[in-house]
Amino acid sequence: MTYLDTESRNNLFLIDNTANPAPLGLCAFGMTTIALSLHNAGITALSSPILAMALFYGGIAQIIAGILEWKKNNTFGLLTFGSFGFFWISFATILMLPVLGLSEKPGAVDMAAFLALWGIFALGLFVCTLKMHKILALTLFFVVLLVALLVAATLTGNATIHTLGGITGIITGALALYIGLGQVVNEVYGVKVFPV
């Protein structure tokens, strides 16, 4: 048995050879956002595939990614993935509770207030991304725009704004998916195939 002094032992525990959790969080956010946005754009119904994805992939998978970002000492990743994971679980719960008879369906103002709070949160994250990668900043910009459009659509009942929000959400999700898959492709190939 080899003896390690205290400093060597401490340094050994500082080495982090765990995988990058960001692609999981980004892909979960991106794919779930696209799934809901296809509904908002009028292409699909708001049915069980979207709710299941919101609960498990957008929700639980992002929370796991956030916890793993904590291990990587990435506060931004922890906050972003953890919060958006709980957003998706909350969103699915808001839709399911009235169907289960456990609460009333939220009114337009209630839903707009819920979304607006997330918009303010996303704006704060966007400010952080101005010191990060440009594609990540663009993604968060589109998140803020998406939420603003959905708040406006919810308050006005305007179908055109709602559809525009859906299109914006598809772009937002595609950007997050691009970053997540791009990071994995770059890691697998060992070179920067995609600028992320």
C-alpha positions as CSV (number, residue, x, y, z in Angstrom):
1,M,0.0,0.0,0.0
2,T,1.4,3.4,-1.0
3,Y,1.2,6.2,1.5
4,L,0.0,9.6,0.2
5,D,0.6,12.7,2.2
6,T,-2.3,15.0,2.9
7,E,-1.7,17.4,0.0
8,S,-1.4,14.5,-2.5
9,R,-4.6,12.8,-1.1
10,N,-6.5,16.1,-1.4
11,N,-5.3,16.7,-5.0
12,L,-6.3,13.1,-5.9
13,F,-9.9,13.9,-4.8
14,L,-9.8,17.2,-6.9
15,I,-9.3,15.3,-10.1
16,D,-12.7,15.1,-11.9
17,N,-12.8,12.5,-14.6
18,T,-16.6,12.4,-14.8
19,A,-18.5,13.0,-18.1
20,N,-19.8,16.4,-19.1
21,P,-23.4,16.6,-18.0
22,A,-24.2,19.7,-20.1
23,P,-25.2,17.7,-23.3
24,L,-27.8,15.8,-21.3
25,G,-29.3,19.0,-20.0
26,L,-29.1,20.8,-23.3
27,C,-30.7,18.0,-25.3
28,A,-33.4,17.5,-22.7
29,F,-34.2,21.2,-22.8
30,G,-34.0,21.4,-26.6
31,M,-36.1,18.4,-27.4
32,T,-38.8,19.1,-24.8
33,T,-39.0,22.7,-26.0
34,I,-39.4,21.6,-29.6
35,A,-42.1,19.1,-28.6
36,L,-44.2,21.7,-26.9
37,S,-43.5,24.3,-29.5
38,L,-44.8,22.0,-32.2
39,H,-48.1,22.2,-30.4
40,N,-47.8,25.9,-29.9
41,A,-47.2,26.3,-33.7
42,G,-50.4,24.3,-34.3
43,I,-48.7,21.2,-35.7
44,T,-49.4,18.7,-32.9
45,A,-51.9,18.3,-30.1
46,L,-51.0,18.8,-26.5
47,S,-51.2,15.2,-25.5
48,S,-49.4,12.5,-23.5
49,P,-46.1,12.5,-25.5
50,I,-45.5,16.1,-24.6
51,L,-46.5,15.7,-20.9
52,A,-44.4,12.5,-20.6
53,M,-41.4,14.3,-22.2
54,A,-41.9,17.3,-19.9
55,L,-41.9,15.2,-16.8
56,F,-39.1,12.8,-17.5
57,Y,-36.7,14.2,-20.1
58,G,-37.3,17.9,-19.8
59,G,-37.8,17.5,-16.0
60,I,-36.0,14.7,-14.4
61,A,-33.1,14.4,-16.9
62,Q,-32.4,18.2,-16.6
63,I,-32.5,18.0,-12.8
64,I,-29.9,15.1,-12.9
65,A,-27.8,17.2,-15.3
66,G,-28.0,20.1,-12.9
67,I,-26.9,18.0,-9.9
68,L,-24.0,16.7,-12.0
69,E,-23.0,20.3,-12.9
70,W,-22.8,20.9,-9.1
71,K,-20.2,18.2,-9.0
72,K,-18.3,20.0,-11.8
73,N,-18.5,23.2,-9.7
74,N,-20.6,24.9,-12.4
75,T,-23.1,27.1,-10.6
76,F,-24.6,28.4,-13.9
77,G,-25.2,24.8,-15.1
78,L,-26.6,23.8,-11.7
79,L,-29.0,26.7,-11.7
80,T,-30.0,26.5,-15.3
81,F,-30.6,22.8,-15.7
82,G,-32.0,22.4,-12.2
83,S,-34.4,25.3,-12.6
84,F,-35.6,24.4,-16.1
85,G,-36.0,20.8,-15.0
86,F,-38.4,21.9,-12.3
87,F,-40.1,24.3,-14.8
88,W,-41.0,21.4,-17.0
89,I,-42.3,19.3,-14.1
90,S,-44.3,22.3,-12.8
91,F,-45.7,23.0,-16.3
92,A,-46.8,19.4,-16.7
93,T,-48.3,19.5,-13.2
94,I,-50.3,22.7,-14.0
95,L,-51.8,20.8,-17.0
96,M,-52.5,17.6,-15.2
97,L,-54.0,18.9,-11.9
98,P,-57.3,20.2,-13.4
99,V,-57.7,17.0,-15.4
100,L,-57.3,15.0,-12.2
101,G,-59.8,17.2,-10.4
102,L,-57.2,18.5,-7.9
103,S,-57.4,22.1,-8.9
104,E,-59.1,24.5,-11.3
105,K,-57.7,25.3,-14.7
106,P,-55.5,28.4,-14.4
107,G,-56.8,31.6,-15.9
108,A,-54.9,33.6,-18.5
109,V,-53.5,36.0,-15.9
110,D,-52.4,33.2,-13.7
111,M,-50.6,31.4,-16.6
112,A,-49.1,34.7,-17.9
113,A,-47.7,35.5,-14.4
114,F,-46.2,32.0,-14.2
115,L,-44.5,32.4,-17.6
116,A,-43.5,36.0,-16.9
117,L,-41.5,34.9,-13.8
118,W,-39.7,32.4,-15.9
119,G,-39.0,35.1,-18.4
120,I,-37.4,37.3,-15.8
121,F,-35.3,34.3,-14.7
122,A,-34.3,33.6,-18.3
123,L,-33.3,37.2,-18.8
124,G,-30.9,36.9,-15.8
125,L,-29.4,33.8,-17.4
126,F,-29.1,35.6,-20.7
127,V,-27.1,38.4,-19.0
128,C,-24.7,35.7,-17.7
129,T,-24.3,34.1,-21.2
130,L,-23.0,37.4,-22.6
131,K,-19.7,36.3,-21.1
132,M,-20.0,32.8,-22.5
133,H,-20.3,31.2,-25.9
134,K,-22.2,33.2,-28.5
135,I,-24.5,30.3,-29.5
136,L,-25.5,29.8,-25.8
137,A,-26.2,33.6,-25.6
138,L,-28.3,33.4,-28.7
139,T,-30.2,30.4,-27.3
140,L,-31.0,32.3,-24.0
141,F,-32.0,35.3,-26.1
142,F,-34.5,33.1,-27.9
143,V,-35.8,31.7,-24.6
144,V,-36.5,35.2,-23.4
145,L,-38.2,36.1,-26.7
146,L,-40.2,32.8,-26.6
147,V,-41.5,33.5,-23.1
148,A,-42.4,37.1,-24.0
149,L,-44.4,35.9,-27.0
150,L,-46.2,33.2,-24.9
151,V,-47.1,35.8,-22.2
152,A,-48.5,38.1,-24.8
153,A,-50.4,35.3,-26.5
154,T,-51.8,34.1,-23.2
155,L,-53.0,37.6,-22.2
156,T,-54.4,38.5,-25.6
157,G,-55.6,35.2,-26.8
158,N,-54.1,36.1,-30.2
159,A,-53.5,32.9,-32.2
160,T,-50.9,34.5,-34.5
161,I,-48.7,35.5,-31.5
162,H,-49.2,32.0,-30.1
163,T,-48.1,30.4,-33.4
164,L,-45.1,32.8,-33.6
165,G,-44.2,31.7,-30.1
166,G,-44.3,28.1,-31.3
167,I,-42.0,28.9,-34.2
168,T,-39.6,30.8,-31.9
169,G,-39.7,27.8,-29.5
170,I,-38.7,25.4,-32.3
171,I,-35.7,27.6,-33.1
172,T,-34.8,27.9,-29.3
173,G,-35.0,24.1,-28.9
174,A,-33.0,23.5,-32.1
175,L,-30.2,25.8,-30.8
176,A,-30.0,24.0,-27.5
177,L,-30.0,20.6,-29.2
178,Y,-27.3,21.8,-31.6
179,I,-25.1,22.8,-28.6
180,G,-25.7,19.6,-26.7
181,L,-25.1,17.3,-29.7
182,G,-22.2,19.4,-30.9
183,Q,-20.4,19.0,-27.6
184,V,-20.8,15.2,-27.8
185,V,-19.7,15.0,-31.4
186,N,-16.6,17.2,-30.6
187,E,-15.7,15.0,-27.7
188,V,-16.2,11.7,-29.6
189,Y,-14.1,12.9,-32.6
190,G,-11.5,14.7,-30.4
191,V,-11.6,17.8,-32.7
192,K,-13.9,20.8,-32.9
193,V,-16.4,19.6,-35.6
194,F,-19.1,22.0,-34.4
195,P,-18.4,25.5,-33.1
196,V,-19.9,25.2,-29.6
